[in-house]
Amino acid sequence: MYRLQEPFFCILKNESICYEVFFIKLINLISTPNFKNHSIFWMSSNIKTNIYLFYFLKFMINYSDIIKSPDLFTIGPFSIRLYGLFYAVGFIVISYLLSKKSKDIKNLDKDKSFDLVTYSLLAGIIGARLFHVIFEFNYYFFENPFTTLNLFSLSLEIPAVFAIWKGGLAFYGGVLGGLLAGFLYCRKHKINILKVLDSIGAPFVFFISILRITNFINAEHYGIPTNLPWGVVFPIDNLARHPAQIYESVSMLILSVVLFFFSGKKHKPGLIFYIFFAGYGLFRFITEFFRYNEVHYLGLSIAQYFSAVMFITGIFLLYKYND
């Protein structure tokens, strides 16, 4: 098992006020009207959004027990790490693709595309954490209500629910949080959210497929024990287990191909999103049978109940779409 210390791109290991000031100055430059037409394609000219994103990434850099990952390579004071690279590329690609599609979506432009993805990302993290805390209520409020935060030379006792750097994010909470933020942003700016979701649906699912491969490399989200010849022995024990991460990766790859196929055809807004909703719910429900989960209710994991709701909702939306 490995530990990821800085989960985003190439970053300085020895942080100082100097590079923080440099990046804030750079954000100021990118956000000026004269620079707007020449800015980096995945950056916004909205300084507030850029600073939100910068400090969010800075938080991830400094408090990184949340993710484990090996170094891909190191050059001087810079490191590129597996998870950080995939998350960064995923964020940039989705922002870029949405900005390219913005000309076909009323009231959406490049800046709003970046703002929309950024706010949805932040809301997704909050939603993912909230869901995790809700379903681990006893742990956070009774068994382990406080944890220690080491800040500079101080050791502070804070509520464990806020200790996101120690891990604990739920995918479905992230989806709901991101969707809620996206809906509110699109409603405020009179943007058709179904067109937005359709434009990023296929690359988002492909990103999930790649991310599950990193889960496999990191030996996390592993499966239940098996005697099948393709069982994998993970570092946790000497048992051969289902490579559940690979199962989900393959299923998401299949779903992304389906979504890319329909994306290339003329359709009413919502089709890609509805197929994603139904398809992800179905595939996740099936792959969860092979994934190791400590908590089950009536023979099913919590994720399977959410998957079933997602699948049924997607089928209903597709029925209404065709009707």
C-alpha positions as CSV (number, residue, x, y, z in Angstrom):
1,M,0.0,0.0,0.0
2,Y,1.2,3.5,-0.8
3,R,0.5,6.9,0.5
4,L,-0.3,9.9,-1.7
5,Q,1.1,13.1,-0.3
6,E,0.2,15.6,-3.0
7,P,-2.8,14.5,-5.1
8,F,-2.6,17.0,-8.0
9,F,-0.2,17.4,-10.9
10,C,3.4,18.6,-10.3
11,I,3.6,20.5,-7.0
12,L,6.3,21.7,-4.7
13,K,7.0,19.4,-1.8
14,N,8.5,22.1,0.3
15,E,5.6,24.6,0.4
16,S,6.4,28.3,1.1
17,I,4.6,31.5,1.0
18,C,6.6,32.5,-2.1
19,Y,5.0,30.0,-4.4
20,E,1.5,30.7,-2.9
21,V,1.9,34.4,-3.7
22,F,3.2,33.5,-7.2
23,F,0.1,31.4,-8.0
24,I,-2.3,34.1,-6.6
25,K,-0.5,36.6,-8.8
26,L,-0.8,34.2,-11.8
27,I,-4.5,33.8,-11.1
28,N,-4.9,37.6,-11.0
29,L,-3.2,37.8,-14.4
30,I,-5.3,35.0,-16.0
31,S,-8.4,36.7,-14.6
32,T,-7.8,40.1,-16.2
33,P,-10.0,41.1,-19.2
34,N,-6.9,41.6,-21.5
35,F,-5.8,38.0,-20.8
36,K,-9.2,36.5,-21.1
37,N,-9.0,35.5,-24.8
38,H,-5.5,34.0,-24.3
39,S,-6.0,32.2,-21.0
40,I,-5.2,28.5,-20.4
41,F,-8.1,26.6,-21.9
42,W,-9.3,25.0,-18.6
43,M,-8.9,28.2,-16.5
44,S,-11.6,30.8,-16.0
45,S,-11.3,34.6,-16.2
46,N,-13.4,34.7,-13.0
47,I,-10.8,35.3,-10.3
48,K,-13.1,34.1,-7.5
49,T,-13.6,30.7,-9.1
50,N,-9.8,30.3,-9.7
51,I,-9.0,31.2,-6.1
52,Y,-11.6,28.7,-4.8
53,L,-10.1,26.0,-6.9
54,F,-6.5,27.0,-5.9
55,Y,-7.2,26.7,-2.2
56,F,-9.2,23.6,-2.6
57,L,-6.2,22.0,-4.3
58,K,-3.9,23.5,-1.7
59,F,-6.0,21.7,1.0
60,M,-5.7,18.5,-0.9
61,I,-1.9,18.9,-1.2
62,N,-1.4,19.6,2.5
63,Y,-3.8,17.1,4.0
64,S,-3.6,14.0,1.7
65,D,-4.3,11.0,3.8
66,I,-7.5,11.0,1.9
67,I,-5.9,9.3,-1.1
68,K,-3.1,6.7,-1.4
69,S,-1.0,6.6,-4.5
70,P,2.6,5.9,-5.6
71,D,4.9,8.4,-7.3
72,L,5.0,8.1,-11.0
73,F,8.3,10.0,-11.1
74,T,10.0,12.9,-9.3
75,I,12.0,15.8,-10.9
76,G,13.8,17.9,-8.3
77,P,11.2,19.4,-5.9
78,F,8.3,18.2,-8.1
79,S,6.3,15.0,-8.0
80,I,3.8,13.5,-10.3
81,R,1.5,11.0,-8.5
82,L,-0.9,8.5,-10.0
83,Y,-4.2,9.6,-8.5
84,G,-3.3,13.3,-8.8
85,L,-2.5,12.9,-12.5
86,F,-5.8,11.1,-13.2
87,Y,-7.9,13.6,-11.2
88,A,-6.1,16.5,-12.8
89,V,-6.5,15.2,-16.4
90,G,-10.1,14.3,-15.7
91,F,-10.9,17.7,-14.4
92,I,-9.1,19.5,-17.3
93,V,-10.5,17.3,-20.0
94,I,-14.1,17.6,-18.8
95,S,-13.8,21.4,-18.4
96,Y,-12.2,21.6,-21.9
97,L,-14.9,19.4,-23.6
98,L,-17.7,21.4,-22.0
99,S,-16.1,24.7,-23.0
100,K,-15.9,23.4,-26.6
101,K,-19.6,22.4,-26.5
102,S,-20.6,25.7,-25.0
103,K,-21.2,27.3,-28.3
104,D,-24.1,24.8,-28.9
105,I,-25.6,25.5,-25.4
106,K,-27.6,28.7,-24.9
107,N,-26.2,31.1,-22.2
108,L,-23.1,29.0,-21.7
109,D,-19.6,30.2,-22.5
110,K,-16.0,29.2,-21.7
111,D,-15.9,30.9,-18.3
112,K,-19.2,29.6,-17.2
113,S,-18.2,26.1,-18.3
114,F,-15.1,26.2,-16.0
115,D,-17.1,27.8,-13.2
116,L,-19.8,25.2,-13.5
117,V,-17.4,22.3,-13.4
118,T,-15.5,23.8,-10.5
119,Y,-18.5,24.5,-8.3
120,S,-19.9,21.0,-9.1
121,L,-16.5,19.5,-8.1
122,L,-16.5,21.3,-4.7
123,A,-20.2,20.4,-4.1
124,G,-19.5,16.8,-5.0
125,I,-16.7,16.6,-2.4
126,I,-19.1,18.0,0.2
127,G,-21.9,15.7,-0.8
128,A,-19.6,12.7,-0.8
129,R,-18.4,13.5,2.7
130,L,-21.9,14.1,4.0
131,F,-23.2,10.8,2.8
132,H,-20.2,9.0,4.3
133,V,-20.7,10.6,7.7
134,I,-24.5,9.8,7.6
135,F,-23.9,6.1,7.0
136,E,-21.1,6.0,9.6
137,F,-23.1,8.0,12.1
138,N,-22.1,6.0,15.2
139,Y,-18.4,6.2,14.4
140,Y,-18.3,10.0,14.0
141,F,-20.7,11.0,16.7
142,F,-20.2,8.3,19.4
143,E,-17.2,6.0,18.9
144,N,-14.7,8.6,17.6
145,P,-16.2,12.1,17.7
146,F,-12.9,14.1,17.8
147,T,-9.6,13.9,16.0
148,T,-6.3,15.8,16.1
149,L,-5.4,18.4,13.6
150,N,-1.7,19.3,13.5
151,L,-1.5,22.9,12.3
152,F,2.0,24.4,12.2
153,S,3.2,23.9,15.8
154,L,-0.3,23.5,17.2
155,S,-2.3,20.3,17.9
156,L,-6.1,21.0,17.8
157,E,-9.0,18.8,18.7
158,I,-11.7,19.1,16.0
159,P,-14.9,17.2,15.3
160,A,-14.0,14.1,13.3
161,V,-16.7,14.8,10.7
162,F,-14.5,17.6,9.3
163,A,-11.4,15.5,9.1
164,I,-11.8,14.8,5.4
165,W,-8.1,14.3,5.0
166,K,-8.4,11.0,6.9
167,G,-10.6,9.6,4.2
168,G,-14.3,8.8,3.8
169,L,-16.1,9.8,0.6
170,A,-19.2,8.2,-0.9
171,F,-19.6,8.2,-4.6
172,Y,-23.4,8.6,-4.7
173,G,-23.2,11.6,-2.3
174,G,-20.7,13.1,-4.7
175,V,-23.0,12.6,-7.7
176,L,-25.9,14.2,-5.8
177,G,-23.9,17.1,-4.6
178,G,-22.4,17.8,-8.0
179,L,-25.8,17.5,-9.7
180,L,-27.4,19.9,-7.1
181,A,-24.7,22.5,-7.6
182,G,-24.9,22.1,-11.4
183,F,-28.7,22.4,-11.3
184,L,-28.6,25.6,-9.2
185,Y,-25.9,27.2,-11.3
186,C,-27.7,26.4,-14.6
187,R,-31.0,27.6,-13.2
188,K,-29.4,30.9,-12.1
189,H,-27.8,31.5,-15.6
190,K,-30.7,30.0,-17.6
191,I,-28.6,27.1,-19.0
192,N,-30.2,23.9,-20.1
193,I,-28.6,21.4,-17.6
194,L,-29.7,18.4,-19.7
195,K,-27.5,19.6,-22.6
196,V,-24.6,20.1,-20.2
197,L,-25.0,16.6,-18.7
198,D,-25.3,15.1,-22.2
199,S,-22.1,16.8,-23.3
200,I,-19.9,15.4,-20.4
201,G,-21.7,12.1,-19.8
202,A,-19.5,9.9,-22.0
203,P,-16.1,11.3,-20.9
204,F,-17.1,11.3,-17.3
205,V,-17.9,7.6,-17.4
206,F,-14.7,6.9,-19.2
207,F,-12.9,8.8,-16.5
208,I,-14.5,6.5,-13.9
209,S,-13.3,3.5,-15.9
210,I,-9.7,4.7,-15.7
211,L,-10.0,5.7,-12.1
212,R,-11.0,2.1,-11.2
213,I,-7.7,0.9,-12.7
214,T,-5.9,3.2,-10.3
215,N,-7.9,1.7,-7.5
216,F,-6.6,-1.7,-8.6
217,I,-3.0,-0.5,-8.7
218,N,-3.5,1.0,-5.2
219,A,-5.0,-2.3,-3.9
220,E,-8.2,-0.7,-2.7
221,H,-11.9,-1.5,-3.3
222,Y,-10.9,-5.1,-3.7
223,G,-13.3,-8.0,-4.1
224,I,-14.4,-11.0,-2.0
225,P,-12.2,-14.1,-1.8
226,T,-12.4,-16.5,-4.8
227,N,-10.9,-19.7,-6.1
228,L,-11.1,-18.6,-9.7
229,P,-7.8,-18.6,-11.7
230,W,-7.9,-14.9,-12.2
231,G,-8.1,-14.1,-8.5
232,V,-5.6,-11.5,-7.3
233,V,-3.7,-11.5,-4.0
234,F,-3.8,-8.0,-2.5
235,P,-1.4,-6.8,0.2
236,I,-4.1,-7.0,2.9
237,D,-3.8,-10.8,3.3
238,N,-2.8,-13.9,1.4
239,L,-6.3,-14.6,0.0
240,A,-7.0,-14.6,-3.7
241,R,-9.8,-12.1,-4.3
242,H,-12.0,-10.9,-7.2
243,P,-10.4,-8.0,-9.0
244,A,-13.7,-6.1,-8.5
245,Q,-12.0,-2.8,-9.6
246,I,-11.3,-4.3,-13.0
247,Y,-14.9,-5.6,-13.3
248,E,-16.2,-2.1,-12.7
249,S,-13.6,-0.6,-15.0
250,V,-14.6,-2.9,-17.9
251,S,-18.3,-2.2,-17.3
252,M,-17.7,1.5,-17.3
253,L,-15.7,1.2,-20.5
254,I,-18.6,-0.6,-22.1
255,L,-21.1,2.1,-20.8
256,S,-18.8,4.9,-22.1
257,V,-18.7,3.3,-25.6
258,V,-22.6,3.2,-25.6
259,L,-22.7,6.8,-24.5
260,F,-20.2,8.0,-27.1
261,F,-22.2,6.1,-29.7
262,F,-25.5,7.9,-28.9
263,S,-23.6,11.2,-28.4
264,G,-22.8,11.1,-32.1
265,K,-26.5,10.9,-33.1
266,K,-29.1,13.5,-33.1
267,H,-31.3,13.3,-30.0
268,K,-33.4,15.4,-27.6
269,P,-31.6,16.8,-24.5
270,G,-31.4,14.2,-21.7
271,L,-30.8,11.0,-23.5
272,I,-27.2,10.5,-22.6
273,F,-27.7,11.4,-19.0
274,Y,-30.7,9.1,-18.6
275,I,-28.7,6.2,-20.2
276,F,-25.8,6.9,-17.8
277,F,-28.2,6.9,-14.8
278,A,-29.7,3.6,-15.7
279,G,-26.5,2.0,-17.0
280,Y,-24.3,3.0,-14.0
281,G,-27.0,1.8,-11.6
282,L,-27.2,-1.6,-13.3
283,F,-23.5,-2.2,-13.6
284,R,-22.7,-1.0,-10.1
285,F,-25.4,-3.2,-8.6
286,I,-23.9,-6.2,-10.4
287,T,-20.2,-5.5,-9.6
288,E,-21.0,-4.9,-5.9
289,F,-21.7,-8.6,-5.5
290,F,-18.0,-9.2,-6.1
291,R,-16.7,-6.3,-4.0
292,Y,-15.8,-6.6,-0.4
293,N,-18.2,-4.7,1.9
294,E,-18.2,-4.8,5.7
295,V,-21.8,-3.6,6.0
296,H,-24.9,-5.3,4.4
297,Y,-28.6,-5.0,4.9
298,L,-30.8,-7.9,3.9
299,G,-27.9,-9.3,1.8
300,L,-27.2,-6.1,-0.1
301,S,-24.6,-3.4,0.4
302,I,-25.6,0.3,0.8
303,A,-24.2,1.0,-2.6
304,Q,-26.5,-1.6,-4.1
305,Y,-29.6,0.1,-2.7
306,F,-28.5,3.4,-4.2
307,S,-27.7,1.6,-7.5
308,A,-31.1,0.1,-7.6
309,V,-32.7,3.5,-7.1
310,M,-30.4,5.0,-9.8
311,F,-31.3,2.2,-12.3
312,I,-35.1,2.5,-11.7
313,T,-34.9,6.3,-11.9
314,G,-32.9,6.0,-15.2
315,I,-35.4,3.5,-16.7
316,F,-38.3,5.8,-15.7
317,L,-36.7,8.8,-17.3
318,L,-36.0,6.9,-20.5
319,Y,-39.6,5.8,-20.6
320,K,-40.8,9.3,-20.2
321,Y,-38.2,10.5,-22.7
322,N,-39.5,8.1,-25.4
323,D,-43.1,8.8,-24.5
